[in-house]
Amino acid sequence: MGAEVSAGKPSFIDIIIPAGASISDGHRINGKMVGLAMPAAWTTAAITFQGGHETASALDIYDDGVERTIPSAQAVVNRALSLDLNDWLPFSVIRIRSGTSAAPVNQVAEAKIRVFLAG
C-alpha cells in the first residue's frame, strides 16, 4: 500500500461563458487548476484559455508554439476533465474560451464550467 498523501481541501469555482459569447470573464485560480466539469448546456467546441496575473493582461496560452486546447471530442457535456497542475502554475487568472482564438464559438445557452482547484 502506498504512502498516504496529505493535502489541503480541494475547492472549486464556477466560470460562466454567457449565452451569445465565446469567452468568460477572468477568474482567479492562483495557479491551482486541476480539473474541469463540463455543463449540461454546452455548444460543441474545443476549449482554449487566456491567462495572466490580472484579467486585463490575460493572453492566449500556448505550449510549445501551439495554442493550449482541449479538443471538442473531449470537451463534451457532463464530463469531468483532469488537468495537470504544473501547466497552470504560471497563471493567477484565467479566462475560458469556447473555440480557438482564430475561430471562437458562441455558446447558445449560458455555460457554467466548474473549475476544480488544488487545496
Backbone as a chain_set.jsonl record, in Angstrom:
{"seq": "MGAEVSAGKPSFIDIIIPAGASISDGHRINGKMVGLAMPAAWTTAAITFQGGHETASALDIYDDGVERTIPSAQAVVNRALSLDLNDWLPFSVIRIRSGTSAAPVNQVAEAKIRVFLAG", "coords": {"N": [[0.844, -1.174, 0.0], [0.536, 2.217, -0.825], [2.064, 5.293, 0.361], [0.234, 7.56, 2.385], [-1.117, 10.539, 1.153], [-1.106, 13.855, 2.119], [-2.999, 16.701, 1.786], [-4.264, 20.041, 1.245], [-7.771, 20.874, 1.453], [-9.534, 20.358, -1.517], [-11.054, 22.766, -3.735], [-13.576, 24.602, -5.563], [-14.514, 26.709, -8.336], [-17.072, 28.338, -10.188], [-17.121, 29.053, -13.55], [-18.448, 31.163, -15.914], [-19.511, 31.196, -19.246], [-21.245, 33.452, -20.99], [-24.506, 33.218, -22.616], [-24.486, 33.585, -26.11], [-21.902, 34.457, -26.192], [-18.31, 33.84, -26.365], [-16.275, 33.707, -24.549], [-15.232, 33.701, -21.136], [-15.41, 35.883, -18.225], [-12.495, 37.014, -16.402], [-11.051, 34.892, -13.928], [-9.761, 34.207, -10.721], [-7.322, 31.801, -10.191], [-4.955, 31.26, -9.039], [-2.846, 29.629, -9.939], [-3.657, 26.984, -9.481], [-5.345, 25.196, -10.849], [-6.865, 22.102, -11.475], [-8.781, 20.572, -12.712], [-11.79, 20.267, -14.751], [-15.341, 20.459, -14.927], [-17.673, 19.749, -17.232], [-20.585, 21.482, -18.366], [-24.163, 20.672, -18.614], [-25.356, 22.175, -20.548], [-23.842, 22.916, -23.351], [-22.502, 24.187, -26.21], [-21.135, 22.522, -28.873], [-17.674, 22.598, -28.982], [-14.134, 23.161, -29.034], [-11.977, 23.813, -26.19], [-10.184, 26.622, -25.168], [-7.725, 28.77, -23.595], [-7.092, 31.849, -21.831], [-4.546, 33.466, -19.992], [-2.935, 35.034, -17.158], [-1.554, 37.5, -14.899], [-3.371, 39.35, -14.09], [-6.741, 40.047, -15.108], [-6.877, 42.008, -17.118], [-4.431, 41.767, -18.353], [-4.421, 39.271, -19.459], [-3.465, 36.747, -21.72], [-3.596, 34.742, -24.751], [-3.002, 31.309, -24.168], [-0.229, 29.397, -24.906], [1.56, 26.387, -25.651], [4.62, 25.133, -26.277], [4.513, 26.457, -28.761], [1.975, 25.945, -29.697], [-1.479, 26.556, -29.471], [-2.91, 26.078, -26.319], [-5.172, 23.577, -26.025], [-8.25, 21.938, -25.378], [-9.601, 19.396, -27.06], [-12.691, 19.354, -28.993], [-13.847, 16.836, -29.017], [-13.252, 15.84, -26.528], [-14.206, 17.76, -24.774], [-17.044, 17.554, -23.821], [-20.576, 17.464, -22.988], [-21.477, 17.067, -19.54], [-19.094, 15.849, -18.564], [-16.16, 15.134, -16.727], [-12.931, 16.55, -16.591], [-9.526, 15.942, -16.187], [-6.742, 17.916, -15.298], [-3.295, 18.838, -15.636], [-1.654, 20.054, -12.907], [0.82, 21.417, -13.011], [0.809, 22.735, -15.462], [-0.618, 25.052, -15.037], [0.534, 26.603, -13.108], [1.923, 29.092, -13.706], [-0.081, 31.022, -13.861], [-2.181, 33.424, -12.461], [-4.717, 34.283, -13.007], [-7.371, 33.172, -15.096], [-9.143, 32.977, -18.223], [-11.784, 31.315, -19.832], [-12.319, 30.003, -23.033], [-14.685, 29.145, -25.533], [-14.035, 27.325, -28.346], [-11.35, 28.344, -30.547], [-8.694, 30.844, -30.538], [-8.563, 31.781, -33.133], [-10.954, 30.886, -34.187], [-13.482, 31.401, -32.523], [-16.313, 30.086, -30.688], [-19.563, 30.91, -30.188], [-21.582, 30.385, -27.326], [-24.761, 28.863, -27.2], [-26.539, 28.721, -25.045], [-26.184, 29.85, -21.622], [-23.127, 28.766, -20.306], [-21.944, 27.037, -17.659], [-19.024, 26.296, -16.304], [-17.483, 24.159, -14.118], [-14.649, 24.62, -12.206], [-12.024, 22.93, -10.828], [-9.883, 23.314, -8.081], [-6.654, 22.849, -6.699], [-5.999, 22.031, -3.274]], "CA": [[0.0, 0.0, 0.0], [1.326, 3.439, -0.94], [2.015, 6.259, 1.452], [-0.901, 8.466, 2.348], [-0.758, 11.904, 0.771], [-1.884, 14.858, 2.835], [-3.074, 17.965, 1.051], [-5.386, 20.876, 1.638], [-9.063, 20.511, 0.883], [-9.76, 20.946, -2.836], [-12.2, 23.655, -3.836], [-13.956, 24.844, -6.953], [-15.21, 27.931, -8.715], [-17.846, 28.194, -11.418], [-16.794, 30.077, -14.541], [-19.578, 31.223, -16.847], [-19.473, 31.811, -20.575], [-22.635, 33.851, -21.208], [-25.164, 32.905, -23.883], [-24.137, 34.532, -27.159], [-20.492, 34.844, -26.062], [-17.383, 32.717, -26.513], [-15.219, 33.742, -23.536], [-15.662, 34.082, -19.787], [-14.647, 36.906, -17.517], [-11.327, 36.462, -15.734], [-11.251, 34.345, -12.58], [-8.507, 33.921, -10.021], [-7.061, 30.388, -9.886], [-3.681, 31.215, -8.308], [-2.004, 28.531, -10.414], [-4.044, 25.729, -8.832], [-6.4, 24.486, -11.571], [-6.564, 20.678, -11.669], [-9.828, 19.865, -13.428], [-12.993, 20.952, -15.208], [-16.559, 19.672, -15.106], [-18.416, 20.373, -18.321], [-22.006, 21.625, -18.054], [-25.141, 20.0, -19.476], [-25.59, 23.094, -21.668], [-22.562, 23.24, -23.982], [-22.467, 24.154, -27.662], [-19.919, 21.784, -29.222], [-16.498, 23.416, -29.303], [-12.915, 22.943, -28.262], [-11.775, 24.808, -25.134], [-8.858, 27.234, -25.077], [-7.6, 29.571, -22.382], [-6.226, 33.003, -21.676], [-4.034, 33.505, -18.629], [-2.039, 36.123, -16.798], [-1.563, 37.846, -13.477], [-4.61, 40.1, -13.931], [-7.603, 39.851, -16.272], [-6.541, 42.972, -18.173], [-3.197, 41.361, -19.041], [-4.535, 37.868, -19.871], [-3.1, 36.469, -23.113], [-3.826, 33.367, -25.177], [-1.986, 30.41, -23.623], [0.395, 28.491, -25.871], [2.519, 25.434, -25.103], [5.492, 24.703, -27.375], [4.101, 27.083, -30.005], [0.63, 25.514, -30.082], [-2.489, 27.022, -28.523], [-3.331, 25.016, -25.389], [-6.535, 23.263, -26.442], [-8.941, 20.689, -25.074], [-10.379, 19.172, -28.285], [-14.143, 19.255, -28.828], [-14.203, 15.434, -28.753], [-13.096, 15.622, -25.084], [-14.985, 18.777, -24.058], [-18.447, 17.234, -24.097], [-21.474, 17.696, -21.853], [-21.483, 16.182, -18.371], [-17.844, 15.089, -18.464], [-15.102, 15.74, -15.913], [-11.627, 16.501, -17.247], [-8.391, 16.134, -15.295], [-5.702, 18.778, -15.856], [-2.012, 18.774, -14.936], [-1.435, 21.254, -12.101], [2.035, 22.121, -13.441], [0.515, 23.578, -16.623], [-1.345, 26.255, -14.642], [1.28, 27.316, -12.073], [2.306, 30.482, -14.017], [-1.23, 31.904, -14.077], [-3.032, 33.811, -11.332], [-6.064, 34.491, -13.531], [-7.651, 32.589, -16.413], [-10.419, 33.112, -18.919], [-12.048, 30.113, -20.622], [-12.931, 30.315, -24.325], [-15.194, 28.054, -26.364], [-13.401, 27.504, -29.643], [-9.949, 28.773, -30.519], [-8.55, 32.291, -30.74], [-8.84, 32.046, -34.547], [-12.334, 30.515, -34.513], [-14.286, 31.265, -31.309], [-17.661, 29.547, -30.876], [-20.507, 31.447, -29.211], [-22.445, 29.418, -26.666], [-26.178, 29.149, -27.41], [-27.058, 28.96, -23.698], [-25.135, 30.093, -20.628], [-22.345, 27.56, -19.997], [-21.284, 27.162, -16.359], [-17.975, 25.281, -16.202], [-16.924, 24.049, -12.768], [-13.189, 24.53, -12.232], [-11.52, 22.374, -9.578], [-8.612, 23.899, -7.672], [-5.924, 22.079, -5.693], [-6.081, 22.613, -1.932]], "C": [[0.888, 1.236, 0.0], [1.186, 4.333, 0.272], [0.817, 7.178, 1.275], [-0.414, 9.876, 2.034], [-1.673, 12.861, 1.513], [-1.845, 16.158, 2.049], [-4.238, 18.77, 1.59], [-6.649, 20.435, 0.93], [-9.223, 21.157, -0.49], [-11.008, 21.829, -2.824], [-12.563, 23.813, -5.306], [-14.518, 26.246, -7.093], [-16.004, 27.611, -9.976], [-17.519, 29.37, -12.328], [-17.858, 30.02, -15.629], [-19.167, 31.882, -18.158], [-20.926, 32.171, -20.88], [-23.186, 33.373, -22.553], [-24.813, 33.994, -24.889], [-22.696, 35.005, -27.117], [-19.609, 33.607, -26.191], [-16.304, 32.693, -25.435], [-15.779, 34.241, -22.206], [-14.956, 35.351, -19.334], [-13.43, 36.227, -16.904], [-11.662, 35.994, -14.326], [-9.91, 33.947, -11.993], [-8.409, 32.43, -9.706], [-5.77, 30.216, -9.098], [-2.838, 29.996, -8.66], [-2.413, 27.163, -9.935], [-5.12, 24.932, -9.566], [-5.989, 23.04, -11.841], [-7.664, 19.924, -12.413], [-10.98, 20.767, -13.814], [-14.15, 19.968, -15.194], [-17.41, 20.416, -16.127], [-19.905, 20.403, -17.985], [-22.894, 20.814, -18.997], [-25.452, 20.856, -20.702], [-24.237, 23.512, -22.231], [-22.705, 23.103, -25.482], [-21.118, 23.557, -28.06], [-18.8, 22.717, -29.669], [-15.31, 22.898, -28.515], [-12.882, 23.993, -27.149], [-10.341, 25.303, -25.219], [-8.887, 28.229, -23.922], [-6.793, 30.837, -22.623], [-5.766, 33.009, -20.228], [-3.11, 34.68, -18.418], [-2.059, 36.34, -15.304], [-2.796, 38.658, -13.12], [-5.42, 39.908, -15.207], [-7.204, 40.764, -17.428], [-5.3, 42.568, -18.961], [-3.24, 39.908, -19.514], [-4.277, 37.73, -21.372], [-3.448, 35.031, -23.457], [-2.68, 32.496, -24.683], [-1.538, 29.435, -24.704], [1.38, 27.601, -25.142], [3.332, 24.901, -26.273], [5.0, 25.215, -28.727], [2.712, 26.72, -30.485], [-0.357, 26.004, -29.021], [-2.937, 25.859, -27.641], [-4.823, 24.781, -25.58], [-7.001, 21.95, -25.843], [-9.851, 20.454, -26.275], [-11.874, 19.001, -28.009], [-14.596, 17.829, -28.56], [-14.064, 15.084, -27.271], [-13.967, 16.569, -24.268], [-16.462, 18.596, -24.378], [-19.272, 17.38, -22.821], [-21.309, 16.625, -20.781], [-20.252, 15.294, -18.272], [-16.879, 15.862, -17.574], [-13.768, 15.52, -16.612], [-10.539, 16.786, -16.222], [-7.328, 16.966, -16.006], [-4.44, 18.658, -15.013], [-1.759, 20.103, -14.224], [-0.246, 22.069, -12.599], [1.793, 23.054, -14.628], [-0.061, 24.94, -16.234], [-0.61, 27.091, -13.599], [1.635, 28.761, -12.434], [1.15, 31.486, -13.968], [-2.029, 32.157, -12.805], [-4.493, 33.861, -11.757], [-6.2, 33.765, -14.86], [-9.002, 33.068, -16.921], [-10.563, 31.845, -19.751], [-12.791, 30.529, -21.886], [-13.493, 29.039, -24.942], [-14.716, 28.33, -27.786], [-11.964, 27.948, -29.463], [-9.879, 30.289, -30.693], [-8.876, 32.664, -32.187], [-10.29, 31.781, -34.925], [-13.143, 30.307, -33.234], [-15.695, 30.786, -31.645], [-18.562, 30.127, -29.79], [-21.358, 30.328, -28.632], [-23.902, 29.832, -26.865], [-26.837, 29.498, -26.078], [-25.89, 29.278, -22.771], [-24.449, 28.773, -20.287], [-21.582, 27.791, -18.698], [-20.319, 25.996, -16.19], [-17.435, 25.3, -14.78], [-15.424, 23.798, -12.888], [-12.723, 24.06, -10.86], [-10.117, 22.908, -9.317], [-7.965, 23.026, -6.607], [-5.989, 22.813, -4.361], [-4.794, 23.205, -1.466]], "O": [[1.875, 1.299, 0.734], [0.296, 4.147, 1.102], [0.44, 7.525, 0.156], [0.583, 10.339, 2.589], [-2.89, 12.68, 1.524], [-0.773, 16.648, 1.692], [-5.094, 18.247, 2.305], [-6.601, 19.715, -0.067], [-9.066, 22.371, -0.622], [-11.902, 21.649, -1.996], [-11.928, 23.223, -6.181], [-14.935, 26.879, -6.123], [-15.641, 26.714, -10.736], [-17.625, 30.53, -11.93], [-18.132, 28.96, -16.192], [-18.568, 32.957, -18.183], [-21.76, 31.276, -21.016], [-22.434, 33.152, -23.503], [-24.838, 35.181, -24.564], [-22.299, 35.857, -27.912], [-20.092, 32.476, -26.135], [-15.498, 31.764, -25.396], [-16.675, 35.085, -22.163], [-14.024, 35.827, -19.982], [-13.345, 34.999, -16.888], [-12.456, 36.618, -13.622], [-9.041, 33.419, -12.687], [-9.282, 31.862, -9.049], [-5.516, 29.144, -8.549], [-2.195, 29.402, -7.793], [-1.597, 26.242, -9.97], [-5.753, 24.068, -8.959], [-4.907, 22.78, -12.368], [-7.493, 18.744, -12.718], [-11.137, 21.871, -13.291], [-13.956, 18.775, -15.425], [-17.811, 21.56, -15.911], [-20.428, 19.462, -17.388], [-22.443, 20.333, -20.037], [-25.774, 20.329, -21.767], [-23.561, 24.366, -21.658], [-22.999, 22.016, -25.98], [-20.073, 24.04, -27.624], [-18.956, 23.51, -30.598], [-15.465, 22.277, -27.463], [-13.662, 24.945, -27.163], [-9.403, 24.513, -25.327], [-9.941, 28.496, -23.345], [-5.929, 30.889, -23.499], [-6.51, 32.602, -19.336], [-2.572, 35.25, -19.367], [-2.514, 35.49, -14.539], [-3.224, 38.655, -11.966], [-4.857, 39.637, -16.267], [-7.196, 40.341, -18.584], [-5.134, 42.977, -20.11], [-2.216, 39.364, -19.927], [-4.801, 38.495, -22.181], [-3.582, 34.192, -22.567], [-1.517, 32.892, -24.765], [-2.347, 28.746, -25.326], [1.968, 28.003, -24.138], [2.773, 24.275, -27.174], [5.06, 24.496, -29.724], [2.304, 27.139, -31.569], [-0.104, 25.883, -27.822], [-3.297, 24.793, -28.14], [-5.638, 25.668, -25.331], [-6.255, 20.972, -25.8], [-10.782, 21.229, -26.496], [-12.27, 18.56, -26.93], [-15.636, 17.628, -27.933], [-14.689, 14.132, -26.804], [-14.417, 16.21, -23.179], [-17.052, 19.386, -25.113], [-18.73, 17.414, -21.717], [-21.041, 15.458, -21.067], [-20.36, 14.116, -17.932], [-16.79, 17.087, -17.654], [-13.505, 14.447, -17.155], [-10.622, 17.76, -15.474], [-7.046, 16.743, -17.183], [-4.514, 18.405, -13.811], [-1.662, 21.149, -14.866], [-0.307, 23.299, -12.606], [2.495, 24.054, -14.783], [0.003, 25.883, -17.022], [-1.074, 28.172, -13.238], [1.65, 29.606, -11.538], [1.389, 32.692, -14.029], [-2.495, 31.221, -12.154], [-5.391, 33.53, -10.983], [-5.263, 33.741, -15.658], [-9.869, 33.499, -16.16], [-9.584, 31.353, -20.311], [-13.753, 31.295, -21.837], [-12.863, 27.983, -24.885], [-14.952, 29.399, -28.35], [-11.43, 27.929, -28.354], [-10.89, 30.936, -30.965], [-9.408, 33.745, -32.441], [-10.805, 32.376, -35.871], [-13.463, 29.17, -32.887], [-16.208, 31.04, -32.734], [-18.352, 29.868, -28.605], [-21.8, 29.434, -29.353], [-24.243, 31.005, -26.719], [-27.604, 30.457, -25.993], [-24.737, 29.003, -23.104], [-25.117, 27.777, -20.01], [-20.685, 28.632, -18.637], [-20.732, 24.858, -15.964], [-16.982, 26.337, -14.295], [-14.989, 22.881, -13.584], [-12.992, 24.71, -9.85], [-9.275, 22.949, -10.215], [-8.646, 22.52, -5.715], [-6.027, 24.043, -4.312], [-4.722, 23.729, -0.355]]}, "num_chains": 1, "name": "protein.A"}
